[in-house]
């Protein structure tokens, strides 16, 4: 069997629901099963702003948070606004700014944190927030055919 070069972009894709060597979710039932395995509720958070740079150190955890955690957060929290601010000019210290429903803003420094640690820090800021399920590998598909 030969490697299909047209599929190379899918193997490198860093996005929620895509994992190397696993089939992509295609049906609504498969996507629903995947979202159910990554259920995170943050009812008292109105907006999350992610600031990072394409250059410099300490950006990886926040980038992976964007790839794998933003989509399920928005799926389970329909009123949640997410703003992405990527700086292409030079290194910038990464930040996560969380705006609560009352207007209060809190800042998280994700330096040295992995994507799941950033998620736990955000959920900890919401008094009613909870992580109900985290799928295996934290981002891979776990639906059953």
PyMOL CGO cylinders between C-alpha atoms (Angstrom):
from pymol import cmd
from pymol.cgo import CYLINDER

trace = [
    CYLINDER, 0.00, 0.00, 0.00, 1.44, 3.38, -0.94, 0.3, 1, 1, 1, 1, 1, 1,
    CYLINDER, 1.44, 3.38, -0.94, 1.18, 6.60, 1.00, 0.3, 1, 1, 1, 1, 1, 1,
    CYLINDER, 1.18, 6.60, 1.00, -1.29, 9.03, -0.50, 0.3, 1, 1, 1, 1, 1, 1,
    CYLINDER, -1.29, 9.03, -0.50, 0.39, 12.45, -0.60, 0.3, 1, 1, 1, 1, 1, 1,
    CYLINDER, 0.39, 12.45, -0.60, -3.02, 14.14, -0.85, 0.3, 1, 1, 1, 1, 1, 1,
    CYLINDER, -3.02, 14.14, -0.85, -3.78, 12.92, 2.69, 0.3, 1, 1, 1, 1, 1, 1,
    CYLINDER, -3.78, 12.92, 2.69, -0.54, 14.25, 4.19, 0.3, 1, 1, 1, 1, 1, 1,
    CYLINDER, -0.54, 14.25, 4.19, -2.29, 17.44, 5.34, 0.3, 1, 1, 1, 1, 1, 1,
    CYLINDER, -2.29, 17.44, 5.34, -4.84, 15.40, 7.31, 0.3, 1, 1, 1, 1, 1, 1,
    CYLINDER, -4.84, 15.40, 7.31, -2.10, 13.50, 9.14, 0.3, 1, 1, 1, 1, 1, 1,
    CYLINDER, -2.10, 13.50, 9.14, -0.45, 16.75, 10.20, 0.3, 1, 1, 1, 1, 1, 1,
    CYLINDER, -0.45, 16.75, 10.20, -3.68, 18.51, 11.10, 0.3, 1, 1, 1, 1, 1, 1,
    CYLINDER, -3.68, 18.51, 11.10, -3.84, 19.74, 14.66, 0.3, 1, 1, 1, 1, 1, 1,
    CYLINDER, -3.84, 19.74, 14.66, -7.51, 20.14, 15.31, 0.3, 1, 1, 1, 1, 1, 1,
    CYLINDER, -7.51, 20.14, 15.31, -10.11, 18.76, 17.67, 0.3, 1, 1, 1, 1, 1, 1,
    CYLINDER, -10.11, 18.76, 17.67, -11.37, 15.42, 16.40, 0.3, 1, 1, 1, 1, 1, 1,
    CYLINDER, -11.37, 15.42, 16.40, -8.39, 14.63, 14.18, 0.3, 1, 1, 1, 1, 1, 1,
    CYLINDER, -8.39, 14.63, 14.18, -5.74, 12.19, 15.34, 0.3, 1, 1, 1, 1, 1, 1,
    CYLINDER, -5.74, 12.19, 15.34, -3.13, 10.34, 13.35, 0.3, 1, 1, 1, 1, 1, 1,
    CYLINDER, -3.13, 10.34, 13.35, -3.96, 6.77, 12.41, 0.3, 1, 1, 1, 1, 1, 1,
    CYLINDER, -3.96, 6.77, 12.41, -7.57, 7.07, 13.60, 0.3, 1, 1, 1, 1, 1, 1,
    CYLINDER, -7.57, 7.07, 13.60, -10.58, 7.58, 11.35, 0.3, 1, 1, 1, 1, 1, 1,
    CYLINDER, -10.58, 7.58, 11.35, -12.04, 11.05, 11.29, 0.3, 1, 1, 1, 1, 1, 1,
    CYLINDER, -12.04, 11.05, 11.29, -15.51, 11.51, 12.76, 0.3, 1, 1, 1, 1, 1, 1,
    CYLINDER, -15.51, 11.51, 12.76, -17.87, 11.92, 9.80, 0.3, 1, 1, 1, 1, 1, 1,
    CYLINDER, -17.87, 11.92, 9.80, -21.44, 11.43, 10.98, 0.3, 1, 1, 1, 1, 1, 1,
    CYLINDER, -21.44, 11.43, 10.98, -23.33, 13.60, 13.48, 0.3, 1, 1, 1, 1, 1, 1,
    CYLINDER, -23.33, 13.60, 13.48, -23.48, 10.62, 15.84, 0.3, 1, 1, 1, 1, 1, 1,
    CYLINDER, -23.48, 10.62, 15.84, -19.69, 10.26, 15.79, 0.3, 1, 1, 1, 1, 1, 1,
    CYLINDER, -19.69, 10.26, 15.79, -19.21, 13.99, 16.43, 0.3, 1, 1, 1, 1, 1, 1,
    CYLINDER, -19.21, 13.99, 16.43, -21.79, 13.88, 19.23, 0.3, 1, 1, 1, 1, 1, 1,
    CYLINDER, -21.79, 13.88, 19.23, -19.99, 10.97, 20.84, 0.3, 1, 1, 1, 1, 1, 1,
    CYLINDER, -19.99, 10.97, 20.84, -16.70, 12.86, 20.59, 0.3, 1, 1, 1, 1, 1, 1,
    CYLINDER, -16.70, 12.86, 20.59, -18.17, 16.02, 22.11, 0.3, 1, 1, 1, 1, 1, 1,
    CYLINDER, -18.17, 16.02, 22.11, -19.78, 13.99, 24.91, 0.3, 1, 1, 1, 1, 1, 1,
    CYLINDER, -19.78, 13.99, 24.91, -16.33, 12.65, 25.77, 0.3, 1, 1, 1, 1, 1, 1,
    CYLINDER, -16.33, 12.65, 25.77, -14.99, 16.21, 26.11, 0.3, 1, 1, 1, 1, 1, 1,
    CYLINDER, -14.99, 16.21, 26.11, -17.70, 17.95, 28.10, 0.3, 1, 1, 1, 1, 1, 1,
    CYLINDER, -17.70, 17.95, 28.10, -16.60, 21.11, 29.90, 0.3, 1, 1, 1, 1, 1, 1,
    CYLINDER, -16.60, 21.11, 29.90, -19.05, 23.62, 31.34, 0.3, 1, 1, 1, 1, 1, 1,
    CYLINDER, -19.05, 23.62, 31.34, -18.15, 27.21, 32.24, 0.3, 1, 1, 1, 1, 1, 1,
    CYLINDER, -18.15, 27.21, 32.24, -21.49, 29.03, 32.64, 0.3, 1, 1, 1, 1, 1, 1,
    CYLINDER, -21.49, 29.03, 32.64, -20.06, 32.12, 34.40, 0.3, 1, 1, 1, 1, 1, 1,
    CYLINDER, -20.06, 32.12, 34.40, -17.40, 32.91, 31.79, 0.3, 1, 1, 1, 1, 1, 1,
    CYLINDER, -17.40, 32.91, 31.79, -18.44, 35.35, 29.11, 0.3, 1, 1, 1, 1, 1, 1,
    CYLINDER, -18.44, 35.35, 29.11, -15.26, 35.67, 27.05, 0.3, 1, 1, 1, 1, 1, 1,
    CYLINDER, -15.26, 35.67, 27.05, -11.83, 34.06, 26.72, 0.3, 1, 1, 1, 1, 1, 1,
    CYLINDER, -11.83, 34.06, 26.72, -9.02, 35.93, 24.96, 0.3, 1, 1, 1, 1, 1, 1,
    CYLINDER, -9.02, 35.93, 24.96, -5.91, 34.03, 23.91, 0.3, 1, 1, 1, 1, 1, 1,
    CYLINDER, -5.91, 34.03, 23.91, -2.76, 36.04, 23.13, 0.3, 1, 1, 1, 1, 1, 1,
    CYLINDER, -2.76, 36.04, 23.13, 0.31, 34.30, 21.77, 0.3, 1, 1, 1, 1, 1, 1,
    CYLINDER, 0.31, 34.30, 21.77, 3.06, 34.66, 19.22, 0.3, 1, 1, 1, 1, 1, 1,
    CYLINDER, 3.06, 34.66, 19.22, 4.16, 32.58, 16.26, 0.3, 1, 1, 1, 1, 1, 1,
    CYLINDER, 4.16, 32.58, 16.26, 7.73, 33.12, 17.43, 0.3, 1, 1, 1, 1, 1, 1,
    CYLINDER, 7.73, 33.12, 17.43, 9.44, 32.60, 20.77, 0.3, 1, 1, 1, 1, 1, 1,
    CYLINDER, 9.44, 32.60, 20.77, 9.38, 30.15, 23.63, 0.3, 1, 1, 1, 1, 1, 1,
    CYLINDER, 9.38, 30.15, 23.63, 6.50, 29.06, 25.89, 0.3, 1, 1, 1, 1, 1, 1,
    CYLINDER, 6.50, 29.06, 25.89, 3.81, 29.20, 23.19, 0.3, 1, 1, 1, 1, 1, 1,
    CYLINDER, 3.81, 29.20, 23.19, 3.14, 25.47, 22.74, 0.3, 1, 1, 1, 1, 1, 1,
    CYLINDER, 3.14, 25.47, 22.74, 0.64, 24.86, 25.56, 0.3, 1, 1, 1, 1, 1, 1,
    CYLINDER, 0.64, 24.86, 25.56, -1.54, 27.75, 24.45, 0.3, 1, 1, 1, 1, 1, 1,
    CYLINDER, -1.54, 27.75, 24.45, -1.36, 26.71, 20.79, 0.3, 1, 1, 1, 1, 1, 1,
    CYLINDER, -1.36, 26.71, 20.79, -2.45, 23.17, 21.68, 0.3, 1, 1, 1, 1, 1, 1,
    CYLINDER, -2.45, 23.17, 21.68, -5.23, 24.61, 23.87, 0.3, 1, 1, 1, 1, 1, 1,
    CYLINDER, -5.23, 24.61, 23.87, -6.47, 26.47, 20.80, 0.3, 1, 1, 1, 1, 1, 1,
    CYLINDER, -6.47, 26.47, 20.80, -6.25, 23.35, 18.61, 0.3, 1, 1, 1, 1, 1, 1,
    CYLINDER, -6.25, 23.35, 18.61, -7.89, 20.86, 20.95, 0.3, 1, 1, 1, 1, 1, 1,
    CYLINDER, -7.89, 20.86, 20.95, -9.94, 22.66, 23.63, 0.3, 1, 1, 1, 1, 1, 1,
    CYLINDER, -9.94, 22.66, 23.63, -11.62, 25.72, 22.15, 0.3, 1, 1, 1, 1, 1, 1,
    CYLINDER, -11.62, 25.72, 22.15, -14.04, 23.78, 19.93, 0.3, 1, 1, 1, 1, 1, 1,
    CYLINDER, -14.04, 23.78, 19.93, -15.52, 21.62, 22.74, 0.3, 1, 1, 1, 1, 1, 1,
    CYLINDER, -15.52, 21.62, 22.74, -15.70, 24.65, 25.06, 0.3, 1, 1, 1, 1, 1, 1,
    CYLINDER, -15.70, 24.65, 25.06, -17.69, 26.55, 22.46, 0.3, 1, 1, 1, 1, 1, 1,
    CYLINDER, -17.69, 26.55, 22.46, -19.89, 23.53, 21.73, 0.3, 1, 1, 1, 1, 1, 1,
    CYLINDER, -19.89, 23.53, 21.73, -20.95, 23.10, 25.39, 0.3, 1, 1, 1, 1, 1, 1,
    CYLINDER, -20.95, 23.10, 25.39, -21.05, 26.84, 26.21, 0.3, 1, 1, 1, 1, 1, 1,
    CYLINDER, -21.05, 26.84, 26.21, -23.01, 28.47, 23.38, 0.3, 1, 1, 1, 1, 1, 1,
    CYLINDER, -23.01, 28.47, 23.38, -22.73, 32.02, 24.80, 0.3, 1, 1, 1, 1, 1, 1,
    CYLINDER, -22.73, 32.02, 24.80, -18.95, 31.84, 25.26, 0.3, 1, 1, 1, 1, 1, 1,
    CYLINDER, -18.95, 31.84, 25.26, -17.01, 34.28, 23.08, 0.3, 1, 1, 1, 1, 1, 1,
    CYLINDER, -17.01, 34.28, 23.08, -13.43, 33.43, 22.14, 0.3, 1, 1, 1, 1, 1, 1,
    CYLINDER, -13.43, 33.43, 22.14, -11.00, 35.99, 20.79, 0.3, 1, 1, 1, 1, 1, 1,
    CYLINDER, -11.00, 35.99, 20.79, -7.71, 34.83, 19.26, 0.3, 1, 1, 1, 1, 1, 1,
    CYLINDER, -7.71, 34.83, 19.26, -4.84, 37.31, 19.06, 0.3, 1, 1, 1, 1, 1, 1,
    CYLINDER, -4.84, 37.31, 19.06, -1.80, 35.87, 17.32, 0.3, 1, 1, 1, 1, 1, 1,
    CYLINDER, -1.80, 35.87, 17.32, 1.22, 38.15, 16.94, 0.3, 1, 1, 1, 1, 1, 1,
    CYLINDER, 1.22, 38.15, 16.94, 3.37, 37.48, 13.86, 0.3, 1, 1, 1, 1, 1, 1,
    CYLINDER, 3.37, 37.48, 13.86, 5.83, 40.32, 14.47, 0.3, 1, 1, 1, 1, 1, 1,
    CYLINDER, 5.83, 40.32, 14.47, 7.96, 38.94, 17.27, 0.3, 1, 1, 1, 1, 1, 1,
    CYLINDER, 7.96, 38.94, 17.27, 7.94, 37.05, 20.55, 0.3, 1, 1, 1, 1, 1, 1,
    CYLINDER, 7.94, 37.05, 20.55, 5.14, 38.00, 22.93, 0.3, 1, 1, 1, 1, 1, 1,
    CYLINDER, 5.14, 38.00, 22.93, 4.50, 36.57, 26.37, 0.3, 1, 1, 1, 1, 1, 1,
    CYLINDER, 4.50, 36.57, 26.37, 1.44, 34.31, 26.06, 0.3, 1, 1, 1, 1, 1, 1,
    CYLINDER, 1.44, 34.31, 26.06, -1.68, 35.23, 28.06, 0.3, 1, 1, 1, 1, 1, 1,
    CYLINDER, -1.68, 35.23, 28.06, -5.17, 33.95, 28.65, 0.3, 1, 1, 1, 1, 1, 1,
    CYLINDER, -5.17, 33.95, 28.65, -7.61, 36.66, 29.69, 0.3, 1, 1, 1, 1, 1, 1,
    CYLINDER, -7.61, 36.66, 29.69, -10.89, 35.38, 31.11, 0.3, 1, 1, 1, 1, 1, 1,
    CYLINDER, -10.89, 35.38, 31.11, -13.85, 37.75, 31.41, 0.3, 1, 1, 1, 1, 1, 1,
    CYLINDER, -13.85, 37.75, 31.41, -16.51, 36.62, 33.87, 0.3, 1, 1, 1, 1, 1, 1,
    CYLINDER, -16.51, 36.62, 33.87, -20.22, 37.40, 33.47, 0.3, 1, 1, 1, 1, 1, 1,
    CYLINDER, -20.22, 37.40, 33.47, -20.07, 40.28, 35.97, 0.3, 1, 1, 1, 1, 1, 1,
    CYLINDER, -20.07, 40.28, 35.97, -17.37, 42.01, 33.90, 0.3, 1, 1, 1, 1, 1, 1,
    CYLINDER, -17.37, 42.01, 33.90, -14.45, 41.00, 36.11, 0.3, 1, 1, 1, 1, 1, 1,
    CYLINDER, -14.45, 41.00, 36.11, -11.30, 40.10, 34.14, 0.3, 1, 1, 1, 1, 1, 1,
    CYLINDER, -11.30, 40.10, 34.14, -8.70, 37.59, 35.27, 0.3, 1, 1, 1, 1, 1, 1,
    CYLINDER, -8.70, 37.59, 35.27, -5.43, 36.78, 33.59, 0.3, 1, 1, 1, 1, 1, 1,
    CYLINDER, -5.43, 36.78, 33.59, -3.66, 33.42, 33.41, 0.3, 1, 1, 1, 1, 1, 1,
    CYLINDER, -3.66, 33.42, 33.41, -0.03, 33.06, 32.43, 0.3, 1, 1, 1, 1, 1, 1,
    CYLINDER, -0.03, 33.06, 32.43, 0.20, 29.75, 30.54, 0.3, 1, 1, 1, 1, 1, 1,
    CYLINDER, 0.20, 29.75, 30.54, 4.00, 29.62, 30.60, 0.3, 1, 1, 1, 1, 1, 1,
    CYLINDER, 4.00, 29.62, 30.60, 5.07, 26.06, 31.33, 0.3, 1, 1, 1, 1, 1, 1,
    CYLINDER, 5.07, 26.06, 31.33, 1.48, 24.76, 31.22, 0.3, 1, 1, 1, 1, 1, 1,
    CYLINDER, 1.48, 24.76, 31.22, 0.04, 22.06, 29.00, 0.3, 1, 1, 1, 1, 1, 1,
    CYLINDER, 0.04, 22.06, 29.00, -3.33, 22.47, 27.30, 0.3, 1, 1, 1, 1, 1, 1,
    CYLINDER, -3.33, 22.47, 27.30, -5.16, 20.44, 29.96, 0.3, 1, 1, 1, 1, 1, 1,
    CYLINDER, -5.16, 20.44, 29.96, -3.57, 22.56, 32.72, 0.3, 1, 1, 1, 1, 1, 1,
    CYLINDER, -3.57, 22.56, 32.72, -4.80, 25.72, 30.99, 0.3, 1, 1, 1, 1, 1, 1,
    CYLINDER, -4.80, 25.72, 30.99, -8.29, 24.21, 30.79, 0.3, 1, 1, 1, 1, 1, 1,
    CYLINDER, -8.29, 24.21, 30.79, -8.24, 23.34, 34.50, 0.3, 1, 1, 1, 1, 1, 1,
    CYLINDER, -8.24, 23.34, 34.50, -7.08, 26.89, 35.35, 0.3, 1, 1, 1, 1, 1, 1,
    CYLINDER, -7.08, 26.89, 35.35, -9.92, 28.42, 33.31, 0.3, 1, 1, 1, 1, 1, 1,
    CYLINDER, -9.92, 28.42, 33.31, -12.56, 26.13, 34.82, 0.3, 1, 1, 1, 1, 1, 1,
    CYLINDER, -12.56, 26.13, 34.82, -11.22, 26.90, 38.32, 0.3, 1, 1, 1, 1, 1, 1,
    CYLINDER, -11.22, 26.90, 38.32, -12.01, 30.61, 37.75, 0.3, 1, 1, 1, 1, 1, 1,
    CYLINDER, -12.01, 30.61, 37.75, -15.71, 29.78, 37.25, 0.3, 1, 1, 1, 1, 1, 1,
    CYLINDER, -15.71, 29.78, 37.25, -17.39, 28.97, 40.56, 0.3, 1, 1, 1, 1, 1, 1,
    CYLINDER, -17.39, 28.97, 40.56, -19.97, 26.79, 38.77, 0.3, 1, 1, 1, 1, 1, 1,
    CYLINDER, -19.97, 26.79, 38.77, -17.57, 25.40, 36.17, 0.3, 1, 1, 1, 1, 1, 1,
    CYLINDER, -17.57, 25.40, 36.17, -16.84, 21.73, 35.86, 0.3, 1, 1, 1, 1, 1, 1,
    CYLINDER, -16.84, 21.73, 35.86, -15.04, 19.31, 33.61, 0.3, 1, 1, 1, 1, 1, 1,
    CYLINDER, -15.04, 19.31, 33.61, -17.43, 16.43, 33.21, 0.3, 1, 1, 1, 1, 1, 1,
    CYLINDER, -17.43, 16.43, 33.21, -15.42, 14.22, 30.86, 0.3, 1, 1, 1, 1, 1, 1,
    CYLINDER, -15.42, 14.22, 30.86, -11.99, 14.25, 29.27, 0.3, 1, 1, 1, 1, 1, 1,
    CYLINDER, -11.99, 14.25, 29.27, -11.47, 11.70, 26.55, 0.3, 1, 1, 1, 1, 1, 1,
    CYLINDER, -11.47, 11.70, 26.55, -8.39, 9.51, 26.31, 0.3, 1, 1, 1, 1, 1, 1,
    CYLINDER, -8.39, 9.51, 26.31, -5.41, 11.34, 24.95, 0.3, 1, 1, 1, 1, 1, 1,
    CYLINDER, -5.41, 11.34, 24.95, -7.41, 14.50, 25.66, 0.3, 1, 1, 1, 1, 1, 1,
    CYLINDER, -7.41, 14.50, 25.66, -8.01, 15.25, 21.99, 0.3, 1, 1, 1, 1, 1, 1,
    CYLINDER, -8.01, 15.25, 21.99, -8.38, 12.07, 20.01, 0.3, 1, 1, 1, 1, 1, 1,
    CYLINDER, -8.38, 12.07, 20.01, -11.55, 10.54, 18.66, 0.3, 1, 1, 1, 1, 1, 1,
    CYLINDER, -11.55, 10.54, 18.66, -13.15, 7.97, 20.91, 0.3, 1, 1, 1, 1, 1, 1,
    CYLINDER, -13.15, 7.97, 20.91, -16.33, 7.22, 19.05, 0.3, 1, 1, 1, 1, 1, 1,
    CYLINDER, -16.33, 7.22, 19.05, -17.12, 3.61, 18.20, 0.3, 1, 1, 1, 1, 1, 1,
    CYLINDER, -17.12, 3.61, 18.20, -18.12, 2.53, 14.72, 0.3, 1, 1, 1, 1, 1, 1,
]
cmd.load_cgo(trace, "trace")
